[in-house]
Amino acid sequence: MMPPRTRFDEPRWLQCILKLSRTVTIEQRRRLVCIPDLTSAQSEREKLQRQHGPAMSNPKIAKIGKGKDATWTLSYTLRESRTEELF
């Protein structure tokens, strides 16, 4: 009497081949300096959000200095993801 056949008894060419891949995520922190006033910094933030979409995250506006000599800084993070196939 023969033992029952299992899927390991099938030839390899009938089996599925899985592709190996990896996802690479690159985050870049960027900063724009010397923006003269708060409204310009806010409009620049809105422009960058429209330009980069969901890839842009964590935008922050900060004031550097005091009085009329103060400048505004806009900092944000850009995230780029890509999938690479191995082998």
Backbone as CSV, one residue per row, in Angstrom:
resi,resn,N_x,N_y,N_z,CA_x,CA_y,CA_z,C_x,C_y,C_z
1,MET,0.833,-1.171,0.000,0.000,0.000,0.000,0.887,1.246,0.000
2,MET,0.594,2.192,-0.880,1.369,3.421,-1.030,0.873,4.469,-0.035
3,PRO,1.790,5.298,0.524,1.347,6.378,1.416,0.638,7.457,0.593
4,PRO,-0.266,8.191,1.213,-0.983,9.239,0.460,-0.011,10.333,-0.007
5,ARG,-0.327,10.941,-1.134,0.529,11.990,-1.695,0.290,13.302,-0.961
6,THR,1.340,14.064,-0.761,1.248,15.390,-0.168,1.673,16.415,-1.205
7,ARG,1.502,17.690,-0.885,1.888,18.725,-1.847,3.399,18.819,-2.003
8,PHE,4.146,18.261,-1.063,5.601,18.270,-1.183,6.089,17.244,-2.204
9,ASP,5.199,16.329,-2.614,5.560,15.340,-3.623,5.417,15.879,-5.041
10,GLU,4.770,17.025,-5.187,4.578,17.607,-6.511,5.889,18.194,-7.026
11,PRO,6.049,18.216,-8.328,7.257,18.854,-8.875,7.284,20.346,-8.543
12,ARG,8.487,20.900,-8.458,8.636,22.307,-8.094,8.011,23.261,-9.110
13,TRP,7.962,22.902,-10.352,7.429,23.810,-11.351,5.926,24.015,-11.200
14,LEU,5.265,23.191,-10.401,3.839,23.392,-10.146,3.602,24.278,-8.923
15,GLN,4.647,24.522,-8.158,4.490,25.333,-6.958,4.620,26.825,-7.297
16,CYS,3.998,27.659,-6.492,4.082,29.104,-6.692,5.432,29.627,-6.216
17,ILE,5.917,30.633,-6.896,7.166,31.277,-6.501,6.818,32.634,-5.910
18,LEU,7.301,32.919,-4.710,7.060,34.199,-4.061,8.180,35.173,-4.403
19,LYS,7.805,36.377,-4.756,8.811,37.400,-5.026,9.163,38.089,-3.716
20,LEU,10.445,38.260,-3.485,10.901,38.958,-2.294,11.083,40.428,-2.610
21,SER,10.596,41.267,-1.728,10.744,42.709,-1.920,10.885,43.379,-0.565
22,ARG,11.374,44.601,-0.607,11.489,45.389,0.617,11.032,46.810,0.335
23,THR,10.547,47.458,1.375,10.108,48.838,1.263,11.134,49.735,1.940
24,VAL,11.628,50.712,1.209,12.627,51.640,1.716,11.946,52.995,1.912
25,THR,12.047,53.542,3.122,11.472,54.843,3.431,12.595,55.808,3.770
26,ILE,12.594,56.944,3.093,13.606,57.972,3.323,12.902,59.213,3.840
27,GLU,13.346,59.705,4.990,12.785,60.932,5.558,13.855,62.012,5.547
28,GLN,13.475,63.186,5.063,14.387,64.335,5.033,13.738,65.481,5.794
29,ARG,14.477,66.038,6.736,14.001,67.211,7.467,14.543,68.439,6.749
30,ARG,13.663,69.347,6.355,14.063,70.551,5.624,13.667,71.787,6.411
31,ARG,14.381,72.873,6.162,14.118,74.119,6.881,14.295,75.304,5.940
32,LEU,13.287,76.186,5.921,13.357,77.438,5.175,13.571,78.564,6.179
33,VAL,14.602,79.359,5.978,14.958,80.426,6.908,14.787,81.769,6.205
34,CYS,14.709,82.818,6.978,14.639,84.196,6.485,13.318,84.514,5.791
35,ILE,12.247,84.065,6.346,10.929,84.471,5.877,10.580,85.726,6.667
36,PRO,10.245,86.848,6.012,10.148,88.135,6.708,9.011,88.268,7.725
37,ASP,7.846,87.656,7.458,6.744,87.820,8.409,5.928,86.531,8.524
38,LEU,5.029,86.503,9.497,4.253,85.302,9.786,3.315,84.936,8.642
39,THR,2.671,85.904,8.031,1.736,85.585,6.943,2.456,84.984,5.738
40,SER,3.673,85.454,5.471,4.467,84.856,4.378,4.844,83.423,4.711
41,ALA,5.179,83.172,5.967,5.534,81.814,6.394,4.327,80.884,6.285
42,GLN,3.149,81.380,6.663,1.949,80.551,6.568,1.571,80.266,5.115
43,SER,1.706,81.253,4.247,1.397,81.023,2.834,2.419,80.074,2.192
44,GLU,3.673,80.167,2.619,4.706,79.249,2.121,4.404,77.814,2.569
45,ARG,3.931,77.656,3.805,3.564,76.332,4.313,2.413,75.742,3.497
46,GLU,1.400,76.554,3.200,0.263,76.080,2.405,0.711,75.704,0.988
47,LYS,1.604,76.486,0.407,2.103,76.197,-0.939,2.863,74.869,-0.962
48,LEU,3.701,74.642,0.054,4.463,73.397,0.122,3.555,72.193,0.374
49,GLN,2.498,72.376,1.174,1.562,71.275,1.406,0.832,70.895,0.122
50,ARG,0.467,71.882,-0.697,-0.158,71.573,-1.986,0.839,70.903,-2.927
51,GLN,2.091,71.331,-2.887,3.107,70.803,-3.792,3.474,69.357,-3.449
52,HIS,3.686,69.054,-2.162,4.169,67.728,-1.764,3.060,66.773,-1.339
53,GLY,1.887,67.278,-0.993,0.761,66.429,-0.616,1.024,65.665,0.678
54,PRO,0.606,64.383,0.736,0.753,63.608,1.972,2.208,63.243,2.303
55,ALA,3.138,63.463,1.378,4.549,63.183,1.662,5.126,64.173,2.666
56,MET,4.486,65.333,2.805,4.958,66.356,3.747,4.259,66.171,5.085
57,SER,5.042,66.194,6.157,4.451,66.051,7.484,5.174,66.956,8.476
58,ASN,4.500,67.222,9.565,5.062,67.936,10.704,5.603,69.330,10.351
59,PRO,4.806,70.186,9.672,5.303,71.541,9.400,5.213,72.412,10.657
60,LYS,6.298,73.110,10.969,6.329,73.992,12.134,6.890,75.348,11.736
61,ILE,6.265,76.398,12.249,6.734,77.760,12.017,7.286,78.280,13.335
62,ALA,8.511,78.799,13.287,9.146,79.318,14.503,9.711,80.702,14.234
63,LYS,9.734,81.531,15.274,10.268,82.887,15.174,11.672,82.903,15.778
64,ILE,12.600,83.518,15.042,13.977,83.639,15.519,14.276,85.119,15.676
65,GLY,14.641,85.517,16.853,14.951,86.919,17.125,13.764,87.653,17.713
66,LYS,13.988,88.983,17.961,12.950,89.822,18.560,12.790,91.104,17.751
67,GLY,11.621,91.657,17.833,11.382,92.947,17.206,11.350,92.889,15.697
68,LYS,11.794,94.007,15.065,11.763,94.097,13.611,12.829,93.256,12.923
69,ASP,13.864,92.883,13.661,14.938,92.076,13.091,14.625,90.579,13.100
70,ALA,13.482,90.192,13.630,13.129,88.774,13.725,12.826,88.193,12.345
71,THR,13.155,86.930,12.169,12.808,86.196,10.950,12.016,84.959,11.348
72,TRP,11.285,84.425,10.399,10.470,83.248,10.631,11.087,82.071,9.891
73,THR,11.020,80.917,10.510,11.585,79.698,9.947,10.478,78.663,9.793
74,LEU,10.432,78.031,8.650,9.480,76.951,8.393,10.266,75.656,8.264
75,SER,9.973,74.699,9.133,10.632,73.396,9.046,9.574,72.318,8.823
76,TYR,9.931,71.314,8.032,8.994,70.242,7.700,9.767,68.984,7.337
77,THR,9.058,67.855,7.302,9.655,66.564,6.975,9.035,66.047,5.687
78,LEU,9.888,65.588,4.767,9.424,64.940,3.540,9.715,63.455,3.631
79,ARG,8.717,62.640,3.313,8.862,61.188,3.389,8.640,60.597,2.003
80,GLU,9.613,59.789,1.574,9.527,59.124,0.273,9.679,57.624,0.513
81,SER,8.751,56.841,-0.036,8.808,55.381,0.104,8.850,54.754,-1.288
82,ARG,9.644,53.691,-1.401,9.676,52.941,-2.655,9.860,51.461,-2.338
83,THR,9.377,50.618,-3.220,9.486,49.175,-3.054,10.515,48.649,-4.031
84,GLU,11.453,47.866,-3.518,12.500,47.291,-4.343,12.372,45.770,-4.340
85,GLU,12.485,45.175,-5.515,12.451,43.728,-5.597,13.852,43.168,-5.393
86,LEU,13.927,42.099,-4.637,15.209,41.453,-4.374,15.339,40.248,-5.300
87,PHE,16.498,40.041,-5.820,16.854,38.932,-6.708,16.228,39.084,-8.045
